[in-house]
């Protein structure tokens, strides 16, 4: 097992140091990017103000999604639509470069 190291991350403009191993680092970075996007989406909606409230709303949304996925209440159609949109966005970026 790798040595535990501090990894500097940035979530919604705030810097944090999180401890993890080298093996855990890619997963941590993915989680940070995912959370940062969720929080920025909530902030950009203009309905919630304040980093703490945005973090709580993001945590509630993610908890709700996790619990629904565990109980089988997952909207697969929604996931497919989101994946198709992401693929389209990637294709647009690749074509313009």
TINUDO-505234 format. One record per residue (C-alpha): residue number from 1; x, y, z. Coordinates in steps of 0.02 Angstrom, whole numbers. Layout:
# TINUDO-505234
(NUM, (X, Y, Z))
...
***
This chain:
# TINUDO-505234
(1, (0, 0, 0))
(2, (61, 174, -42))
(3, (106, 307, 81))
(4, (-31, 430, 126))
(5, (4, 603, 57))
(6, (-84, 770, 58))
(7, (-164, 818, -107))
(8, (-210, 999, -137))
(9, (-381, 1020, -218))
(10, (-493, 1167, -258))
(11, (-681, 1164, -239))
(12, (-779, 1317, -291))
(13, (-628, 1429, -272))
(14, (-577, 1365, -101))
(15, (-417, 1266, -73))
(16, (-414, 1107, 31))
(17, (-283, 976, 69))
(18, (-349, 798, 73))
(19, (-250, 645, 127))
(20, (-249, 494, 13))
(21, (-135, 363, -63))
(22, (-68, 369, -240))
(23, (-194, 234, -288))
(24, (-338, 338, -220))
(25, (-282, 500, -302))
(26, (-372, 479, -471))
(27, (-535, 438, -383))
(28, (-514, 586, -267))
(29, (-483, 703, -414))
(30, (-638, 636, -503))
(31, (-741, 661, -345))
(32, (-674, 838, -322))
(33, (-715, 883, -503))
(34, (-890, 808, -487))
(35, (-927, 898, -324))
(36, (-856, 1062, -389))
(37, (-971, 1053, -541))
(38, (-1123, 1011, -435))
(39, (-1088, 1155, -317))
(40, (-1055, 1278, -459))
(41, (-1218, 1225, -544))
(42, (-1313, 1257, -382))
(43, (-1226, 1425, -358))
(44, (-1257, 1476, -539))
(45, (-1443, 1437, -523))
(46, (-1450, 1588, -408))
(47, (-1572, 1504, -288))
(48, (-1446, 1467, -150))
(49, (-1320, 1592, -81))
(50, (-1169, 1553, 28))
(51, (-1039, 1417, 12))
(52, (-1101, 1322, 164))
(53, (-1281, 1316, 102))
(54, (-1223, 1267, -73))
(55, (-1117, 1126, 1))
(56, (-1264, 1063, 104))
(57, (-1380, 1067, -47))
(58, (-1250, 974, -152))
(59, (-1230, 845, -13))
(60, (-1419, 822, -4))
(61, (-1433, 804, -193))
(62, (-1291, 677, -199))
(63, (-1361, 581, -51))
(64, (-1531, 574, -135))
(65, (-1454, 510, -297))
(66, (-1353, 379, -203))
(67, (-1500, 316, -102))
(68, (-1611, 308, -256))
(69, (-1479, 210, -350))
(70, (-1462, 87, -205))
(71, (-1650, 59, -198))
(72, (-1664, 35, -384))
(73, (-1757, 199, -416))
(74, (-1635, 252, -551))
(75, (-1699, 336, -708))
(76, (-1593, 245, -836))
(77, (-1669, 350, -975))
(78, (-1605, 507, -891))
(79, (-1431, 432, -878))
(80, (-1435, 383, -1061))
(81, (-1489, 559, -1112))
(82, (-1351, 635, -1007))
(83, (-1220, 518, -1080))
(84, (-1278, 556, -1257))
(85, (-1267, 743, -1221))
(86, (-1092, 722, -1150))
(87, (-1040, 622, -1303))
(88, (-1111, 758, -1416))
(89, (-1017, 892, -1318))
(90, (-855, 792, -1332))
(91, (-882, 769, -1519))
(92, (-909, 957, -1541))
(93, (-747, 995, -1449))
(94, (-650, 866, -1548))
(95, (-716, 934, -1714))
(96, (-673, 1114, -1673))
(97, (-492, 1073, -1628))
***
